[in-house]
Amino acid sequence: MRDSLALFTALFLIVLFFLPAYYIGPLYFLLVAVYLLSLYAVERLCPGRSVVKIVEVTFFLTVMFIMAWKAGRPRWEVLALGAILLALEAAKNFASQRSSR
């Protein structure tokens, strides 16, 4: 039971990661390749976690911006949603760092 749940979770996360490819098209695969190469280079050259976070945030905002552009929605709405999600993530990280002190 536990193995099948782990397999289902892994498959769900893989599908969720590649779901924007349906909307964006082949450009998304290029973005994913650049993202993964950037993460590899950053982890090799800069051991700090903050630079990795910057790469992750940049990828997230870029994908959201392109999805809004393809859908014909105002880009400021999507970027505002992205900013809210990033602020929630920052607040969560701040709270976890504060509680670990």
Sequence and secondary structure as in RCSB ss.txt:
>XXXX:A:sequence
MRDSLALFTALFLIVLFFLPAYYIGPLYFLLVAVYLLSLYAVERLCPGRSVVKIVEVTFFLTVMFIMAWKAGRPR
WEVLALGAILLALEAAKNFASQRSSR
>XXXX:A:secstr
 HHHHHHHHHHHHHHHHHTHHHHH HHHHHHHHHHHHHHHHHHHH   HHHHHHHHHHHHHHHHHHHHHHHT  H
HHHHHHHHHHHHHHHHHHHHHHHHH 
